[in-house]
Amino acid sequence: MPALVKPQAERGMILKDVPVPEIGKNDVLIRVLKTGICGTDVHIYQWDEWAQRRIHPPLVVGHEFMGMVERVGEAVDEFKPGDLVSGEGHIGCGHCFFCRTGLGHICRTMKIIGVDRDGCFARFISMPQSNVWRLKPGIPHEVAAIFDPYGNAMHTVMAQPVNGRTVAVIGAGAIGLMACAIANAAGALSVLVVEPHAHKREMAQKLGLPFTYDPREPGWEKALLERTPDGIGVDVALEMSGSAPGIHTAFKIVRAGGDVAMLGIPSTEVGINLAEEIIFKSVTVRGINGRLMYQTWYQCERFLLDHKLDLMPLITHQCGYKDFQDAFGLLERGEAVKIVMSWED
């Protein structure tokens, strides 16, 4: 079968034929129809420091997908051939303390498809039945393919109350923009977007979010604070950038007693003044990892089926899998928000 493979420890990927994965009695073989390209995939493509530490080639890459059930193992009773599905790419052990107490998303022996085991940039992928998600009618295939990052955004927003509160989103990449849309749909009093790149601020405005700020511009912070009650700061800061300036911005603009949720992953250690930025302000800080299994998935599904938000505008490009080089080039140059690749010939 065709697959996008990281063959060795160097920049790039190749398209090559690999064996169709075998399935165990509790597994589901899925014919992949659509896949999303994530920033993680770009890191693997570039073979940066993170990829060099984490990835062990050869590896089939990719972790965002939707497809159709091709075949099921003998013990699988929840799915049948022809079912349209997506999948939770974080595969926990199922029997540790975390997995058994509703915290499977932080299982200490977690295996992530496309990172720790072969992923979805291929004609077929094998997934445990427990990680397969049946898709409801009415959800576009392109959106179903990006439930993974959509779920990251949903988890970040829903980690604290946002209804009737002022929310700032720091970093308007694909997941940050999704978080903006979710917070807005969930009843935030206002959503304030902090993003240095003009085209990303423009995308936020196209989503109906007029209050965007360039952190490089003089006076931006004063202008943002004027949008908050009594100018005291935002109730909730969602840090999506993973950059040191973004992290410091989140703690600077959140009000005393406010909430900071952090999904962006810094590439190096970031120094924080705990006394001034957290303790004396009595700020609640939450680290966000993946998606809650499977509360987040139900929330993602409901928002779409109830027409609370439309994610299609964020999918700025679509292509066939044979054009993967062009797709990665667009992402490396910052010319795309979200790209969905088709695996249908």
N, C-alpha and C positions, 0 to 999 in steps of 0.2 A: 504494500500500500504506500502511497505518497505520504511523506512526512517532512516537516521542517526540523532539522537536526543541528544541534551544536556538536560538531564532530570532534573538536579538539580545543585546547586552551589557546584560542586566538580570536581576534575579531571576526564577526560574521556568522552566518548560518548557511546551510546548504539544503536543497531539496533532494531527497533521495528515497528510494524504496526500502522499506523496513517490513519485517513480518507483522501480520495482524496480531494484536495482543491476545493471549489466551485468557479465558475467564475461569474462575473457580465456581463452586456451587452457589456462592452468595453474591456473585458479580453480575454486572450487566454490561454487555457489549453495545456501545453506542456508535452509530454512524454519524460522524460530525458533519453538520450542515453550515454553521456559522461560528466564527471565533472572533473575539476582540483582542487587539494588541494592547498590552499593558506597559506601563513604564518599566516594570520588572523585566519584561521581554526585551526592551531596549537596552537595559543594563547588561543583560546576558549577551545580546548582539554585540554591544560595544566591548564587552569583556573588561569591564572596569574593576576597581578594587573589590567592590562588594561581590561581583560575579566570581572573581578569582578565588575569594575566600569560600564561597558557598556552593558553587556549581561544579559537578564532577562529570565532564564529558566522557563518552558520548551520551547525549540526552535529547529526547524529543521535547521540544519547548512548548509553552502555552498552557494557560489555566482558565481562560474565559471562553465558554462555548455553549452552544445548544445543538441538539441533534435529535435523531430518531433511534429508538431501541431496535437493534438488529437481532440480538439473541440474548437469552437470559440463562443463568445457571440453574441447576436442578432444584435448589432450595429457594429460588426467588419467586415470590407470590404476589408482589405488589406491582409488577410491570410486565408488559408483554410486547412482542415485536410490533412496531408501528407507533408506539407511544412517543409523543414529543416531550423531550426532557431537557433540563439543564443539570448542573451538578455542582455540589459544594466541593471545591478543590482542596480544602484542608481535611485530611483524613486522619482522624485520631485513632488511638489504640482501642478505645471502647471500654476499657476495664480499669483505668487508673482513677485516682481520686477525682481529678478534674472532669473526666468523661462521665463519671457516675454521679456528679453533683451539678450537672447543668452547665459546666464550664469547659465543654469539649473544645471550644475554639482556642483554648490555651493549653491543650494537652502537651505535656513535655516531650513526647515522642512523635509529635505531629509530622506527617509526611505531606508535602504540598506537591500537587501535580505540576509538571513543568519546571520544578525546582529540585525536589528530592526524588522524584520518580517520573517516568515518561508522562508527557502531557498531551494536550488536545490539538496541537498543530499537526493533525494527521487525519487520514480518512476514518480511522476508528480509534476509540479509547475505551478501556475497561475501567469500570468504576464499581466500588462496593454498592450494593443495593441501598444501604443506609445513607449514602451520599448523593443519591439520584433524586432530582426534584421534578415532579410531573408539572408540565406547563398547562395553564388554563387557556381556553380559547380567548382570543381578543388581545393577546400580548404579541406584538410584532416579533418576528424571529430575530431581527437585528437587536432589539432591546433584550430579548431573552438571552442573547449571547453575552451580554455585559452585566448580568446579575451579580457577578463577583465584585466589581468596583462599585456598582450601584448599592450593593449590600454594605460595603465598607462605609459609604457615605451615609446610608440609613442608620447604621450602628452608631456612627459618630454623632449624628444629630439627635437620635433618640436616647443617648446615654444620660441626658438630663432634660428636664422640661424646657420646651421652647415656646409653647403657646403663650401669646401675650407678652413675650419678652423680646428684648433687643438682642440680635445675634450678629456677631461679626464672623466672617469667614476669611481666614488669612491663607491665600494661595488659591487661585482660580484655575487650576488644571482641570482635567476631566472629572476627577472625584470631587474636587472643591466646588465645581459648578453644579454637580449633582447635589451636593450638600446644600448649596444655596437654594436650589429648586425645592428640595425636600423641606427645609426649614420654612420657606415661604408657604408651601402647601400645608404644613403642619400648624400654621397659625401664628408664626412669629410676628411681633409688632412691627419690626422692620429688619431687613437683612442688609448688612453693610459689608461690602466686598473690598478687601485690601489685596491688590495685585499690581505688580510693577509693569506688566506687559499690556500694551494698549489693546491688542486684538482679543485678549482674554477678558479685559474689562468690557469691551464691546459685546462679546458673547454673553456676559452676565446681563448686560442691558437688554439684549435681544430676548433673554429669558424673563424680562419684566422686572429687573432689579436695577433701578436707576441710580442707587447710591454706591458708586464705586470710587476708590481712592488709590492713587499712585503713591506708594510710600517714599518715593524719591523726590516728590514735590514738596517744597516748603509749605508749611501750614496745613498739611493734610490731616495730621492728628487732631488739631483744633477743630477742623471742619467736621471730622467724624464725631468727635465728642459732642458737638452741638446737636447731633441727631439723637443723643441719648437723654433720658430724663435728668434734668438739672445739670447736664454735662458731666455726670459722675463716672461714665464709662458704660460699656455694654454689659448686659446680664450674662451673656454666654459668648465665649470666644472659641471658635473651632479652628485649630491650627492644622492646616492641611499641607503646608509647604515643606516641612522638614528642614528648613533653613534656619541658621542661628538668628538672623534678623527677624524672620517670621515668628520664631518662638518668643523672642524678647518683646515683639510687638503685641503678641497675644496677652502676655502678662501685664504689659503697660496699659492697654486699653480696656481690660476687664475691670469692672467695678469691684470695690471691696465686697466680699461675700458672694462674688460671682462664681461662674463655672468655666473651666478651661478643659476642653477635650482635645487630645493630641493624637492624630493619626499619621501625620507626616513623620518620616523617619530620617533623622540627621545622619549624615555620613561619618561624622566625628563627634566627639564629646562636646557638649554645649554647657558653658558655665552659667548658672542662674543664681541670683542673689535671693536665697531662700527666705531670709528674714523680711526683706522689703517687698519682694514680688509675690510671696505666697503666705507666709506666716502672719505678718502684721495685717495683711489684707484679708485674711481668713478665706482664701480662695480654695475651692475644691478642684483638684486636678484629676483627670481620668486618662489613662492610657487606653487607646483603642486598638485592638488586634483582631483583624478579620471580621467575621459575622457571628452573631449568636446563633447557635444551632438548636432549633431552626426558627426562633422567634423573628429574627431579622428577615428571613425569607418570606414569612407570612406578611410582614409589614410591607416589604417591597411589592409583593403580589397585589395586596389590597390597594395600595396607592395607585397602581396602574389600572386595575379593574374598575376602581371608582373614579377614574379620570382626574385624579388630583394633580397629576403632572405628566408632561410629555418629554421623554428623553431623546426622541428622534433628532431634534435640532443639534444635539451634542455629537451625533454621529456625522462628522463632517465629510468623511470619505468612506467609500466601499470599494473593494477590489477582490479579484480572484487570488487564490493562494499562490499561483505561479508568479504573481506580481509582488511578492513579498518584499523584494529589494526596494522597489519604489515606495512601498508603504513605510518601511523603516526609515527611509530617507526623509519622508515628509515629517515623521515624528522627531527625528534627530534635528531637523531644521526648525522645529516649532511651528510648522505650517498646518498641523492638524490637531483637533481636539481628541476625537476618538475615531479609530479606524476599525471597521468590521471586515474580515476576510471571509469569502465564501469558499467552501470545500465541495461545492456541487459542480461537476463537470458539465 
